[in-house]
Amino acid sequence: MAASPEQSAPADTIPLAGLRRNILTYLYHAFRRVPDGPVELDQICAACEVEIEALNWNIVYLEKCGYIELGRGYPPPPYIACWATITVQGIDLVEDSAALHRRFPDPTEMI
């Protein structure tokens, strides 16, 4: 019997976890440099070396988890928002390396 979509992990689970981890750590370091400074999505996209479409849906996922806040304004396209910043929940996750690894494993450690 084949596993249902809910039961089987997508083939790109590890790269997605790595991307989400990279986005969070990038925003964490940006926050430490300038605590009140939001980061434009094109900067995150370049730093994480990811396509815009992948960045868009992954940052919305992180927003829905409560780890980041997105600033939507006029006009964001091709990005889903104008800027992002890390939340307290996101900071706490990044600073707890064991929790960060459980939530978003580092793909380089799994090879």
VOPAGU-2260 file (C-alpha; in pm, 1 decimal, decimal comma):
REM VOPAGU-2260
SITE   aa  ch    i         X         Y         Z
SITE  MET   A    0       0,0       0,0       0,0
SITE  ALA   A    1     141,4     338,9     -97,4
SITE  ALA   A    2     189,1     607,2     166,5
SITE  SER   A    3     -51,5     896,7     153,6
SITE  PRO   A    4      90,0    1245,8      79,2
SITE  GLU   A    5      45,6    1332,4     447,6
SITE  GLN   A    6     252,6    1030,7     555,2
SITE  SER   A    7     546,8    1058,3     317,1
SITE  ALA   A    8     797,0    1339,9     337,3
SITE  PRO   A    9     854,6    1536,4      17,3
SITE  ALA   A   10    1184,0    1471,7    -157,9
SITE  ASP   A   11    1294,0    1829,7     -91,9
SITE  THR   A   12    1232,5    1826,4     286,6
SITE  ILE   A   13    1600,0    1858,1     373,9
SITE  PRO   A   14    1675,0    2142,4     131,5
SITE  LEU   A   15    1361,8    2324,0     253,9
SITE  ALA   A   16    1470,6    2284,7     615,4
SITE  GLY   A   17    1811,8    2421,0     520,0
SITE  LEU   A   18    1659,8    2717,0     334,8
SITE  ARG   A   19    1430,1    2801,9     624,9
SITE  ARG   A   20    1721,5    2770,8     866,4
SITE  ASN   A   21    1929,4    3002,5     644,3
SITE  ILE   A   22    1650,1    3261,8     625,0
SITE  LEU   A   23    1609,3    3261,2    1002,6
SITE  THR   A   24    1980,7    3283,7    1076,7
SITE  TYR   A   25    2024,8    3559,8     818,0
SITE  LEU   A   26    1742,6    3760,9     976,5
SITE  TYR   A   27    1881,9    3687,8    1323,5
SITE  HIS   A   28    2223,6    3831,3    1232,3
SITE  ALA   A   29    2060,5    4129,6    1060,6
SITE  PHE   A   30    1859,1    4192,2    1378,4
SITE  ARG   A   31    2173,4    4181,9    1590,6
SITE  ARG   A   32    2337,3    4442,2    1363,5
SITE  VAL   A   33    2034,2    4672,9    1343,1
SITE  PRO   A   34    1758,0    4564,6    1585,8
SITE  ASP   A   35    1491,1    4792,1    1437,9
SITE  GLY   A   36    1593,9    4745,0    1076,4
SITE  PRO   A   37    1375,9    4532,0     852,3
SITE  VAL   A   38    1548,4    4344,9     569,7
SITE  GLU   A   39    1432,0    4375,2     209,5
SITE  LEU   A   40    1345,8    4043,4      50,5
SITE  ASP   A   41    1586,1    4088,8    -238,8
SITE  GLN   A   42    1870,8    4092,8      16,3
SITE  ILE   A   43    1747,7    3766,2     169,6
SITE  CYS   A   44    1704,0    3614,1    -175,4
SITE  ALA   A   45    2062,2    3700,5    -272,3
SITE  ALA   A   46    2212,1    3592,5      60,6
SITE  CYS   A   47    2031,2    3257,9      57,5
SITE  GLU   A   48    2092,7    3204,9    -315,1
SITE  VAL   A   49    1733,5    3103,8    -379,0
SITE  GLU   A   50    1478,8    3167,3    -652,2
SITE  ILE   A   51    1213,6    3429,1    -577,9
SITE  GLU   A   52     925,6    3180,0    -591,4
SITE  ALA   A   53    1092,5    2951,2    -336,4
SITE  LEU   A   54    1172,8    3246,0    -110,4
SITE  ASN   A   55     815,9    3376,8    -126,8
SITE  TRP   A   56     638,4    3063,9     -10,6
SITE  ASN   A   57     903,5    2973,5     246,5
SITE  ILE   A   58     893,2    3315,4     413,3
SITE  VAL   A   59     514,9    3298,5     427,5
SITE  TYR   A   60     552,2    2955,8     590,8
SITE  LEU   A   61     794,7    3104,1     847,3
SITE  GLU   A   62     552,0    3391,9     906,0
SITE  LYS   A   63     265,7    3149,7     970,2
SITE  CYS   A   64     489,1    2966,0    1220,1
SITE  GLY   A   65     541,7    3296,1    1402,0
SITE  TYR   A   66     917,1    3310,1    1337,9
SITE  ILE   A   67     921,7    3616,8    1113,0
SITE  GLU   A   68     709,5    3921,4    1041,6
SITE  LEU   A   69     650,8    4041,8     687,1
SITE  GLY   A   70     589,5    4399,4     585,5
SITE  ARG   A   71     350,9    4419,3     297,3
SITE  GLY   A   72     317,4    4736,5     100,8
SITE  TYR   A   73     300,2    4881,1    -244,3
SITE  PRO   A   74     432,5    4734,8    -475,1
SITE  PRO   A   75     601,7    4413,5    -360,2
SITE  PRO   A   76     608,9    4204,8    -682,4
SITE  PRO   A   77     792,0    3990,0    -763,0
SITE  TYR   A   78     824,9    3937,4    -388,6
SITE  ILE   A   79     532,0    3856,6    -160,1
SITE  ALA   A   80     627,9    4140,6      76,7
SITE  CYS   A   81     854,6    4443,2      98,0
SITE  TRP   A   82    1056,6    4342,0     401,7
SITE  ALA   A   83    1097,1    4082,5     675,3
SITE  THR   A   84    1221,4    4083,6    1032,2
SITE  ILE   A   85    1267,9    3809,2    1287,4
SITE  THR   A   86    1025,1    3780,6    1579,1
SITE  VAL   A   87    1103,5    3703,1    1942,2
SITE  GLN   A   88     994,6    3343,5    1878,5
SITE  GLY   A   89    1235,6    3326,3    1583,9
SITE  ILE   A   90    1521,1    3472,3    1791,0
SITE  ASP   A   91    1459,1    3220,4    2068,3
SITE  LEU   A   92    1461,8    2935,1    1815,9
SITE  VAL   A   93    1791,2    3044,2    1656,1
SITE  GLU   A   94    1953,1    3092,0    1996,9
SITE  ASP   A   95    1851,2    2739,7    2106,0
SITE  SER   A   96    2072,8    2541,6    1869,2
SITE  ALA   A   97    1922,3    2204,8    1969,1
SITE  ALA   A   98    1567,7    2327,9    1902,3
SITE  LEU   A   99    1676,0    2490,4    1574,9
SITE  HIS   A  100    1838,2    2165,3    1463,2
SITE  ARG   A  101    1527,1    1963,6    1553,7
SITE  ARG   A  102    1295,8    2206,6    1372,3
SITE  PHE   A  103    1518,6    2282,9    1072,2
SITE  PRO   A  104    1803,7    2030,7    1043,8
SITE  ASP   A  105    2124,0    2147,5     879,8
SITE  PRO   A  106    2139,8    1950,6     552,4
SITE  THR   A  107    2521,9    1961,7     549,2
SITE  GLU   A  108    2527,0    1760,5     872,1
SITE  MET   A  109    2305,3    1489,6     722,1
SITE  ILE   A  110    2529,9    1396,2     430,3
